[in-house]
Amino acid sequence: MAKKRKATSGLSKKHWFGYMFGDWGGCMTFALMASIFSMYCTNVLGINATVMGVLTIVWTVWDAINDPMMGALMDKAFAKNQNKRGKFRPWILRATPLLAISAIAMWTVPTFLDGIPLLVALFSFKILYEASYTMFNIPMGSLLSAMSTNDAERASLSSARGVGSMFGNMIPGMIGPVLIGMFGDTKSTGYMITGVACAIFGFVVCMLHYALTEERVIVDEETKADDIKFTDILTVVKKNRAFVALCIHGICICTMQYLAENISMYMYSAVYNDVTYKTIASVLSAPFMVGSMAIVPFLCKKLGLEKIIRYTLLVGGAICGLLFVMHLVMDVNPLVHGVILGVGSGMAMVSIQMQWGLVGEAIDYNEYITDKRTEGSIYGTFNLSRRIGQTVGLGFSFFALDWIKYNPELEVQSAGTVFGFKILCVLVPAIFILGSWAAFKFVWNITPEIREKMAARKAAQNTETVE
């Protein structure tokens, strides 16, 4: 078990903005995986949708190894070396340039190739990018527990990450369709400019994250490196119901996010015949997202993170379900479709923006029941659940393009294809949103009584003096 000493100062505005920059910088490139990557592969590189579905599954197998392995490696490395610069921030500094370089290569090099070399280049750079993102994302996410000393600070940093994630997803989602619309969705120019610009801007923001954050909770690791095993996560899954609930949530909510984002580009292109509608709808729904992020932290203080997440998931699923009913009975204007879908998915996305406080709580709960503090392993495995959701969303959408008989060469798609897009873009995401709600409603088990016991134990640990 790790002994912790209290931080010498309170959480400052510098810390809050520094932590916000983490997800902002990382999402600048990662958001493109959900919004334009599939069209880049099918419409520009000319890769068959079924082949892309298979590649997506292979990439997920890599993530199944990469994410938990990176988390456990961080825990073991710190237990062995006790790096004076901290447990997490050194990894962020190493990963940031790799993330930018691999992202630029992924959006540029394959466009100059054909056939097997193209597939090899795309596959290789995507593997490198995912490894770099994991090396950045896991310590960035785990850093929350090293920067916060109480529930209020945890909620504040969760809000900071939520704001950063909102900007990191919103900016690429707005500029990508505009640039692609300018140059054409079958031309490489718009995709290349978007990918390179987001990678460079993301690099700068990630470096600000490193510069402005601080590991405020000083940890003296008593657990030996040999005591931390890659198989420890199996014990976590067996004993930690809160962590299992988060993993179910991660799979469901990321499936919703990536399926909706991926298919929406095709829907605006194939159904509404103009991808720039997506940018306009994003601008129109942006005030709602900004307002929700301003209000939610205050509501969390009164109701708690878990309840806020459950309520917003339930409302978001209901709004998406209503939009699907509207599509059944009338022709929905593209901007009306975009704004309603943006509000519904935005309500659900509150759970993504605020879930990090619950991840920190699950880490504390795991230490409470196992006497081991392994933030990296737990966060890495939770990140894997999110990657599984990403793969289900993207992989399913790739296969579904063939199932609904989408043909990018047709100017007008068949009625069956159009209806298929409506199911994929609205109804299926609504179902997964409700699945995420069910995870917190029926599986999550950290009660107020358990929180009191955990807080009492944490307070006792924080007052210990290291000899």
VEXDREN-2710 file (C-alpha; in Angstrom, 1 decimal):
% VEXDREN-2710
k/r/px/py/pz
1/MET/0.0/0.0/0.0
2/ALA/1.2/3.5/-0.7
3/LYS/1.6/6.1/2.0
4/LYS/0.5/9.6/1.0
5/ARG/1.3/13.0/2.5
6/LYS/-1.0/16.0/2.1
7/ALA/-0.3/18.4/-0.7
8/THR/1.3/21.6/0.6
9/SER/-1.1/23.9/-1.3
10/GLY/-4.7/24.0/-2.6
11/LEU/-5.8/23.3/-6.1
12/SER/-5.2/26.4/-8.1
13/LYS/-6.6/27.9/-11.3
14/LYS/-3.3/27.0/-12.9
15/HIS/-3.9/23.4/-12.0
16/TRP/-7.5/23.5/-13.3
17/PHE/-6.5/25.0/-16.7
18/GLY/-3.5/22.7/-16.9
19/TYR/-5.6/19.6/-16.5
20/MET/-8.2/21.0/-18.9
21/PHE/-5.5/21.2/-21.6
22/GLY/-4.8/17.5/-21.3
23/ASP/-8.0/16.1/-22.9
24/TRP/-8.2/19.2/-25.2
25/GLY/-4.8/18.4/-26.7
26/GLY/-5.3/14.7/-26.9
27/CYS/-8.8/14.9/-28.4
28/MET/-7.6/17.3/-31.2
29/THR/-6.4/14.2/-33.0
30/PHE/-8.4/11.5/-31.4
31/ALA/-11.7/13.2/-32.3
32/LEU/-10.9/12.8/-35.9
33/MET/-11.1/9.0/-35.5
34/ALA/-14.8/9.3/-34.8
35/SER/-15.7/12.1/-37.3
36/ILE/-13.7/11.8/-40.5
37/PHE/-11.4/8.8/-40.4
38/SER/-13.8/6.3/-41.9
39/MET/-14.6/8.6/-44.8
40/TYR/-10.9/9.2/-45.3
41/CYS/-10.3/5.5/-45.6
42/THR/-13.3/4.6/-47.8
43/ASN/-13.8/7.7/-49.9
44/VAL/-10.2/8.9/-50.3
45/LEU/-8.0/5.8/-49.9
46/GLY/-10.6/3.6/-51.5
47/ILE/-10.5/0.8/-48.9
48/ASN/-13.5/-1.5/-48.9
49/ALA/-15.8/-1.0/-45.9
50/THR/-15.7/-4.7/-45.0
51/VAL/-11.9/-4.6/-45.1
52/MET/-12.0/-1.5/-42.8
53/GLY/-14.2/-3.4/-40.4
54/VAL/-11.7/-6.2/-40.2
55/LEU/-8.8/-3.8/-39.7
56/THR/-10.7/-2.1/-36.9
57/ILE/-11.1/-5.4/-35.1
58/VAL/-7.3/-6.1/-35.5
59/TRP/-6.5/-2.6/-34.1
60/THR/-8.7/-3.4/-31.1
61/VAL/-6.8/-6.6/-30.4
62/TRP/-3.7/-4.4/-30.2
63/ASP/-5.5/-2.1/-27.8
64/ALA/-6.5/-5.1/-25.7
65/ILE/-2.8/-5.7/-25.2
66/ASN/-1.6/-2.1/-25.3
67/ASP/-3.8/-0.3/-22.8
68/PRO/-3.7/-2.5/-19.7
69/MET/0.0/-3.2/-20.4
70/MET/0.9/0.5/-20.4
71/GLY/-1.0/1.1/-17.2
72/ALA/0.7/-1.8/-15.4
73/LEU/4.1/-0.7/-16.8
74/MET/3.6/2.8/-15.3
75/ASP/2.8/1.3/-11.9
76/LYS/5.7/-1.1/-11.9
77/ALA/8.2/1.5/-13.2
78/PHE/7.3/4.0/-10.4
79/ALA/7.3/1.3/-7.7
80/LYS/10.9/0.4/-8.9
81/ASN/12.4/3.8/-9.6
82/GLN/10.4/6.3/-7.5
83/ASN/10.9/9.0/-10.2
84/LYS/11.2/12.4/-8.4
85/ARG/9.4/14.1/-11.3
86/GLY/6.3/12.1/-10.5
87/LYS/4.5/8.9/-11.5
88/PHE/2.6/10.2/-14.5
89/ARG/3.9/13.5/-15.9
90/PRO/7.2/12.1/-17.3
91/TRP/5.2/9.8/-19.5
92/ILE/3.1/12.7/-20.8
93/LEU/6.3/14.5/-21.8
94/ARG/7.6/11.4/-23.7
95/ALA/4.3/10.7/-25.4
96/THR/3.4/14.2/-26.7
97/PRO/5.8/14.5/-29.6
98/LEU/5.2/10.9/-30.6
99/LEU/1.5/11.5/-30.7
100/ALA/1.8/14.5/-33.1
101/ILE/4.3/12.8/-35.4
102/SER/2.3/9.6/-35.8
103/ALA/-0.9/11.5/-36.3
104/ILE/0.6/13.6/-39.1
105/ALA/2.0/10.5/-40.8
106/MET/-1.3/8.7/-40.6
107/TRP/-3.2/11.5/-42.4
108/THR/-0.5/12.2/-45.1
109/VAL/1.7/9.2/-46.1
110/PRO/-1.0/6.7/-47.2
111/THR/-2.4/9.3/-49.7
112/PHE/0.7/8.9/-51.8
113/LEU/0.5/5.1/-52.0
114/ASP/-1.7/2.5/-53.6
115/GLY/-2.6/-1.2/-53.1
116/ILE/-0.8/-3.2/-50.5
117/PRO/1.8/-0.5/-49.6
118/LEU/-1.2/1.8/-48.8
119/LEU/-2.7/-0.7/-46.4
120/VAL/0.6/-1.4/-44.8
121/ALA/1.3/2.3/-44.2
122/LEU/-2.2/3.0/-42.9
123/PHE/-2.1/-0.1/-40.6
124/SER/1.4/0.7/-39.3
125/PHE/0.8/4.4/-38.6
126/LYS/-2.5/3.7/-37.0
127/ILE/-0.8/1.2/-34.6
128/LEU/1.9/3.8/-33.8
129/TYR/-0.7/6.5/-33.3
130/GLU/-2.8/4.3/-30.9
131/ALA/0.3/3.4/-28.9
132/SER/1.3/7.0/-28.6
133/TYR/-2.2/8.1/-27.6
134/THR/-2.3/5.4/-25.0
135/MET/1.1/6.5/-23.6
136/PHE/-0.3/10.0/-23.3
137/ASN/-3.9/9.3/-22.3
138/ILE/-3.4/6.8/-19.4
139/PRO/-1.0/9.0/-17.4
140/MET/-3.1/12.1/-18.2
141/GLY/-6.2/10.4/-16.9
142/SER/-4.5/8.8/-13.9
143/LEU/-3.1/12.3/-13.0
144/LEU/-6.5/13.3/-11.6
145/SER/-6.0/11.1/-8.6
146/ALA/-2.5/12.6/-8.0
147/MET/-3.8/16.1/-8.3
148/SER/-6.8/15.9/-6.0
149/THR/-7.0/15.4/-2.3
150/ASN/-10.8/15.4/-1.7
151/ASP/-14.1/14.9/-3.5
152/ALA/-14.5/18.6/-4.3
153/GLU/-11.2/18.8/-6.0
154/ARG/-11.9/15.5/-7.9
155/ALA/-15.2/17.0/-9.2
156/SER/-13.5/20.2/-10.1
157/LEU/-10.8/18.4/-12.2
158/SER/-13.5/16.2/-13.8
159/SER/-15.2/19.4/-14.9
160/ALA/-11.9/20.7/-16.2
161/ARG/-11.3/17.6/-18.2
162/GLY/-14.9/17.8/-19.4
163/VAL/-14.4/21.3/-20.7
164/GLY/-11.1/20.3/-22.4
165/SER/-12.8/17.3/-24.0
166/MET/-15.6/19.5/-25.3
167/PHE/-13.3/21.9/-27.0
168/GLY/-11.0/19.0/-28.2
169/ASN/-14.0/17.3/-29.9
170/MET/-15.8/20.4/-31.0
171/ILE/-13.0/22.2/-32.9
172/PRO/-12.0/19.2/-35.1
173/GLY/-15.7/18.4/-35.6
174/MET/-16.3/21.9/-36.9
175/ILE/-13.3/22.6/-39.1
176/GLY/-13.1/19.1/-40.6
177/PRO/-16.4/19.1/-42.5
178/VAL/-15.8/22.7/-43.7
179/LEU/-12.4/21.8/-45.2
180/ILE/-13.6/18.6/-46.6
181/GLY/-16.6/20.3/-48.1
182/MET/-14.3/22.9/-49.7
183/PHE/-12.1/20.4/-51.4
184/GLY/-14.6/17.5/-51.8
185/ASP/-15.1/14.5/-49.6
186/THR/-13.3/12.2/-52.2
187/LYS/-10.2/14.4/-52.3
188/SER/-7.3/14.0/-49.8
189/THR/-6.5/17.7/-49.4
190/GLY/-9.2/18.6/-46.9
191/TYR/-8.4/15.5/-44.7
192/MET/-4.7/16.2/-44.8
193/ILE/-5.0/19.8/-43.8
194/THR/-7.4/18.9/-41.0
195/GLY/-5.2/16.1/-39.7
196/VAL/-1.9/18.1/-39.8
197/ALA/-3.4/21.3/-38.3
198/CYS/-5.1/19.3/-35.4
199/ALA/-1.8/17.4/-34.7
200/ILE/0.2/20.6/-34.5
201/PHE/-2.3/22.5/-32.4
202/GLY/-2.8/19.4/-30.2
203/PHE/1.0/19.2/-29.6
204/VAL/1.1/22.8/-28.3
205/VAL/-1.9/22.3/-26.0
206/CYS/-0.5/19.0/-24.6
207/MET/2.7/20.7/-23.7
208/LEU/0.7/23.3/-21.8
209/HIS/-0.9/20.5/-20.0
210/TYR/2.5/19.2/-18.9
211/ALA/3.8/22.6/-17.9
212/LEU/0.8/23.6/-15.8
213/THR/0.0/20.4/-13.9
214/GLU/1.5/19.1/-10.7
215/GLU/1.4/15.8/-8.9
216/ARG/0.2/17.4/-5.6
217/VAL/-0.3/14.1/-3.6
218/ILE/3.2/13.0/-2.7
219/VAL/3.3/9.2/-2.9
220/ASP/5.9/7.0/-1.1
221/GLU/5.3/3.6/-2.7
222/GLU/5.7/0.7/-0.3
223/THR/4.4/-1.9/-2.8
224/LYS/7.3/-3.5/-4.5
225/ALA/7.5/-3.7/-8.2
226/ASP/7.4/-7.5/-8.1
227/ASP/4.1/-7.3/-6.1
228/ILE/2.4/-5.6/-9.0
229/LYS/1.3/-8.2/-11.5
230/PHE/-0.4/-7.8/-14.9
231/THR/-3.0/-10.3/-13.6
232/ASP/-4.0/-8.0/-10.7
233/ILE/-6.7/-6.5/-12.9
234/LEU/-8.6/-9.9/-12.8
235/THR/-9.0/-9.4/-9.0
236/VAL/-10.2/-5.9/-9.6
237/VAL/-12.9/-7.1/-12.0
238/LYS/-13.9/-9.8/-9.6
239/LYS/-14.1/-7.6/-6.4
240/ASN/-14.7/-4.0/-7.7
241/ARG/-18.3/-3.7/-8.9
242/ALA/-18.0/0.0/-9.3
243/PHE/-15.1/-0.5/-11.8
244/VAL/-17.2/-3.1/-13.7
245/ALA/-20.0/-0.6/-14.0
246/LEU/-17.6/2.0/-15.4
247/CYS/-16.3/-0.6/-17.9
248/ILE/-19.9/-1.4/-19.1
249/HIS/-20.5/2.3/-19.3
250/GLY/-17.3/2.9/-21.2
251/ILE/-18.2/0.3/-23.8
252/CYS/-21.8/1.5/-24.3
253/ILE/-21.2/5.3/-24.3
254/CYS/-18.2/5.1/-26.7
255/THR/-20.1/2.8/-29.0
256/MET/-22.8/5.5/-29.1
257/GLN/-20.3/8.3/-29.6
258/TYR/-18.3/6.7/-32.4
259/LEU/-21.2/5.2/-34.2
260/ALA/-23.2/8.4/-34.2
261/GLU/-20.2/10.6/-35.2
262/ASN/-19.1/8.2/-37.9
263/ILE/-22.5/7.6/-39.5
264/SER/-23.5/11.3/-39.2
265/MET/-20.9/12.3/-41.7
266/TYR/-22.3/9.7/-44.2
267/MET/-25.8/10.8/-43.4
268/TYR/-25.1/14.5/-44.1
269/SER/-23.3/13.5/-47.3
270/ALA/-25.7/10.8/-48.6
271/VAL/-29.1/11.8/-47.2
272/TYR/-28.8/15.6/-47.0
273/ASN/-26.1/15.9/-49.8
274/ASP/-24.0/18.5/-47.9
275/VAL/-21.5/17.7/-45.1
276/THR/-21.2/21.3/-44.1
277/TYR/-24.7/21.0/-42.4
278/LYS/-22.8/19.1/-39.7
279/THR/-20.7/22.1/-38.9
280/ILE/-23.7/24.4/-38.9
281/ALA/-25.6/22.0/-36.6
282/SER/-22.5/21.8/-34.3
283/VAL/-22.3/25.6/-34.0
284/LEU/-26.1/25.8/-33.2
285/SER/-25.9/23.2/-30.5
286/ALA/-22.6/24.5/-29.1
287/PRO/-24.2/26.9/-26.6
288/PHE/-26.1/24.0/-25.1
289/MET/-22.8/22.1/-24.6
290/VAL/-21.1/25.1/-23.1
291/GLY/-24.1/25.9/-20.8
292/SER/-24.3/22.3/-19.6
293/MET/-20.6/22.2/-18.7
294/ALA/-21.1/25.4/-16.7
295/ILE/-24.1/24.2/-14.8
296/VAL/-23.3/20.5/-14.2
297/PRO/-20.4/21.1/-11.6
298/PHE/-22.9/23.0/-9.4
299/LEU/-25.5/20.3/-9.7
300/CYS/-22.9/17.7/-8.9
301/LYS/-22.2/19.4/-5.5
302/LYS/-25.9/19.0/-4.6
303/LEU/-26.8/15.6/-6.2
304/GLY/-23.4/13.9/-6.7
305/LEU/-21.6/12.8/-9.8
306/GLU/-23.3/9.4/-10.1
307/LYS/-26.9/10.8/-10.0
308/ILE/-26.1/13.6/-12.5
309/ILE/-24.6/11.0/-14.9
310/ARG/-27.6/8.7/-14.5
311/TYR/-30.1/11.6/-15.1
312/THR/-28.3/13.0/-18.1
313/LEU/-28.0/9.6/-19.7
314/LEU/-31.7/8.9/-19.3
315/VAL/-32.7/12.3/-20.7
316/GLY/-30.2/12.0/-23.6
317/GLY/-31.5/8.5/-24.6
318/ALA/-35.1/9.8/-24.5
319/ILE/-34.3/12.8/-26.8
320/CYS/-32.5/10.5/-29.3
321/GLY/-35.5/8.1/-29.2
322/LEU/-37.9/11.1/-29.9
323/LEU/-35.8/12.1/-32.9
324/PHE/-36.1/8.7/-34.4
325/VAL/-39.9/8.8/-34.0
326/MET/-39.8/12.2/-35.8
327/HIS/-37.9/10.6/-38.7
328/LEU/-40.6/7.9/-38.9
329/VAL/-43.5/10.3/-39.3
330/MET/-42.0/13.3/-41.1
331/ASP/-39.1/14.6/-43.2
332/VAL/-36.8/16.2/-40.7
333/ASN/-34.8/19.3/-41.8
334/PRO/-31.1/18.6/-41.6
335/LEU/-30.5/21.4/-39.1
336/VAL/-33.4/20.3/-36.9
337/HIS/-31.9/16.8/-37.1
338/GLY/-28.4/18.0/-36.2
339/VAL/-29.5/20.2/-33.3
340/ILE/-31.8/17.6/-31.7
341/LEU/-29.2/14.9/-32.1
342/GLY/-26.6/17.3/-30.8
343/VAL/-28.6/18.0/-27.7
344/GLY/-29.5/14.4/-27.0
345/SER/-26.0/13.1/-27.5
346/GLY/-24.7/16.1/-25.7
347/MET/-26.7/15.2/-22.6
348/ALA/-25.3/11.7/-22.8
349/MET/-21.8/13.1/-23.3
350/VAL/-22.0/14.7/-19.9
351/SER/-21.4/11.2/-18.6
352/ILE/-18.1/11.2/-20.5
353/GLN/-17.1/14.6/-19.3
354/MET/-17.9/13.8/-15.6
355/GLN/-17.0/10.1/-15.4
356/TRP/-13.4/10.8/-14.5
357/GLY/-14.3/11.6/-10.9
358/LEU/-16.0/8.2/-10.6
359/VAL/-12.9/6.6/-12.0
360/GLY/-10.9/8.2/-9.2
361/GLU/-13.5/7.0/-6.8
362/ALA/-13.2/3.5/-8.2
363/ILE/-9.4/3.7/-7.7
364/ASP/-9.9/4.7/-4.1
365/TYR/-12.5/2.0/-3.6
366/ASN/-10.1/-0.6/-5.1
367/GLU/-7.3/0.5/-2.6
368/TYR/-10.0/0.3/0.1
369/ILE/-10.8/-3.4/-0.6
370/THR/-7.4/-4.7/-1.9
371/ASP/-4.7/-2.5/-0.1
372/LYS/-3.1/-1.8/-3.5
373/ARG/-3.1/1.5/-5.3
374/THR/-2.6/0.8/-9.0
375/GLU/-4.0/3.8/-10.8
376/GLY/-2.3/3.0/-14.1
377/SER/-3.6/-0.6/-14.3
378/ILE/-7.1/0.4/-13.5
379/TYR/-7.2/3.4/-15.7
380/GLY/-5.5/1.4/-18.5
381/THR/-8.2/-1.3/-18.3
382/PHE/-11.0/1.2/-18.2
383/ASN/-9.5/2.9/-21.2
384/LEU/-9.5/-0.5/-22.9
385/SER/-13.3/-0.7/-22.3
386/ARG/-13.6/2.6/-24.0
387/ARG/-11.5/1.4/-26.9
388/ILE/-13.8/-1.7/-27.2
389/GLY/-16.7/0.7/-27.5
390/GLN/-14.9/2.7/-30.1
391/THR/-14.2/-0.4/-32.1
392/VAL/-17.8/-1.7/-31.8
393/GLY/-19.1/1.7/-32.9
394/LEU/-16.6/2.1/-35.8
395/GLY/-16.5/-1.6/-36.8
396/PHE/-20.2/-2.0/-36.7
397/SER/-20.7/1.1/-38.8
398/PHE/-18.2/-0.1/-41.4
399/PHE/-20.0/-3.4/-41.8
400/ALA/-23.4/-1.7/-41.7
401/LEU/-22.5/0.4/-44.7
402/ASP/-22.4/-2.8/-46.7
403/TRP/-25.6/-4.1/-45.0
404/ILE/-27.6/-1.1/-45.9
405/LYS/-26.1/-1.1/-49.4
406/TYR/-24.5/2.3/-49.3
407/ASN/-22.7/3.2/-52.6
408/PRO/-20.6/6.4/-52.5
409/GLU/-20.7/6.6/-56.3
410/LEU/-24.5/7.1/-56.4
411/GLU/-25.8/10.7/-56.2
412/VAL/-29.1/9.5/-54.7
413/GLN/-29.2/6.6/-52.3
414/SER/-32.1/4.1/-52.2
415/ALA/-34.9/4.5/-49.7
416/GLY/-33.7/1.4/-47.8
417/THR/-30.2/2.9/-47.5
418/VAL/-31.6/6.3/-46.3
419/PHE/-33.8/4.5/-43.6
420/GLY/-30.8/2.4/-42.6
421/PHE/-28.8/5.6/-42.0
422/LYS/-31.6/6.9/-39.7
423/ILE/-31.5/3.7/-37.7
424/LEU/-27.8/3.7/-37.4
425/CYS/-27.5/7.5/-36.6
426/VAL/-30.3/7.8/-34.1
427/LEU/-32.0/4.6/-32.9
428/VAL/-28.9/2.4/-32.2
429/PRO/-27.1/5.2/-30.3
430/ALA/-30.2/5.7/-28.1
431/ILE/-30.1/2.0/-27.2
432/PHE/-26.5/2.2/-26.1
433/ILE/-27.1/5.4/-24.1
434/LEU/-29.7/3.5/-22.1
435/GLY/-27.3/0.6/-21.7
436/SER/-24.8/3.0/-20.1
437/TRP/-27.6/4.3/-17.8
438/ALA/-28.4/0.7/-16.7
439/ALA/-24.8/0.2/-15.7
440/PHE/-24.9/3.0/-13.1
441/LYS/-28.5/2.1/-12.1
442/PHE/-28.0/-1.6/-11.4
443/VAL/-24.2/-2.4/-11.2
444/TRP/-22.6/0.6/-9.5
445/ASN/-22.4/-0.1/-5.7
446/ILE/-20.5/2.7/-3.9
447/THR/-23.1/3.9/-1.4
448/PRO/-22.9/7.0/0.8
449/GLU/-22.0/4.7/3.7
450/ILE/-19.0/3.2/1.8
451/ARG/-17.9/6.7/0.8
452/GLU/-17.8/7.7/4.5
453/LYS/-15.6/4.7/5.3
454/MET/-13.3/5.5/2.4
455/ALA/-13.1/9.1/3.3
456/ALA/-12.2/8.3/6.9
457/ARG/-9.4/5.9/5.8
458/LYS/-8.1/8.4/3.2
459/ALA/-8.0/11.2/5.9
460/ALA/-6.0/8.9/8.2
461/GLN/-3.5/8.1/5.4
462/ASN/-3.1/11.8/4.5
463/THR/-2.0/12.7/8.0
464/GLU/0.6/10.0/8.2
465/THR/4.2/11.3/8.4
466/VAL/6.7/9.4/6.4
467/GLU/9.8/8.6/8.5
END
